[in-house]
């Protein structure tokens, strides 16, 4: 995903391909697909200095590290259906 930053002090409606719109508050950011970056309407906003597009962040490849998918450990959460008072 590519990040879009609103450089203005007002809310923006950023047009995206497929008839979609990204609404960004003042100074806020959002994420768009890499193929949406080529949209001429986005380029117009970039040229006007209203938005900034930040490229993709590097992601770990499957060969570097765990490579596990699925659930991750969340501290404070337990699996199962028991409650602390039911022991």
C-alpha positions in Angstrom: 0.0 0.0 0.0 1.0 3.6 -0.6 0.5 6.4 1.9 -1.1 9.7 1.0 -0.6 12.7 3.3 -2.9 15.7 3.4 -0.6 18.7 3.4 -3.3 21.3 3.8 -5.2 22.7 6.8 -8.6 21.6 5.4 -10.3 18.3 4.7 -9.7 16.8 1.3 -11.6 14.4 -0.9 -9.1 12.5 -2.9 -10.6 10.9 -6.0 -9.5 7.3 -6.7 -10.0 4.9 -9.6 -13.2 2.9 -9.7 -15.3 5.8 -8.5 -14.0 5.7 -5.0 -12.9 8.6 -2.8 -10.5 8.9 0.1 -11.5 11.5 2.7 -8.5 13.0 4.6 -8.7 15.4 7.5 -6.2 18.3 7.8 -2.7 16.9 8.2 -4.0 13.3 8.2 -2.9 10.4 6.0 -4.5 7.3 4.4 -3.5 4.4 2.2 -4.2 3.7 -1.4 -3.2 0.9 -3.8 0.0 1.3 -5.8 -2.0 1.4 -9.1 -4.1 4.3 -7.9 -0.9 6.5 -7.8 -0.9 6.7 -11.6 -4.4 8.4 -11.6 -4.1 11.9 -13.3 -6.4 13.4 -10.7 -4.0 12.4 -7.9 -1.1 13.8 -9.9 -3.0 17.1 -10.1 -3.3 17.3 -6.3 0.4 16.4 -5.9 1.4 19.2 -8.3 -0.8 21.7 -6.4 1.0 20.7 -3.2 -2.2 19.6 -1.5 -1.1 15.9 -1.0 2.1 14.0 -0.7 2.5 10.4 -1.8 4.9 8.3 0.1 6.1 5.1 -1.5 5.6 1.5 -0.3 7.4 0.4 2.8 9.6 -2.6 2.5 7.9 -5.8 3.6 9.7 -8.9 4.9 9.8 -11.7 2.3 8.7 -15.3 3.2 12.3 -16.4 3.4 13.3 -13.9 6.1 11.8 -14.9 9.4 8.8 -16.8 10.6 6.6 -16.4 7.6 3.6 -17.5 9.7 0.2 -16.3 8.8 -3.0 -16.3 10.8 -3.5 -15.4 14.4 -0.9 -13.5 16.4 -0.5 -13.4 20.1 -2.4 -10.5 21.8 -1.4 -9.8 25.4 -4.3 -9.7 27.7 -6.5 -11.9 25.6 -7.2 -15.5 26.1 -8.6 -18.1 23.9 -11.4 -20.3 25.1 -14.8 -19.7 26.7 -14.0 -19.6 30.4 -14.4 -16.4 32.4 -12.0 -15.6 35.3 -14.8 -16.1 37.8 -15.7 -19.6 36.6 -12.6 -21.4 37.7 
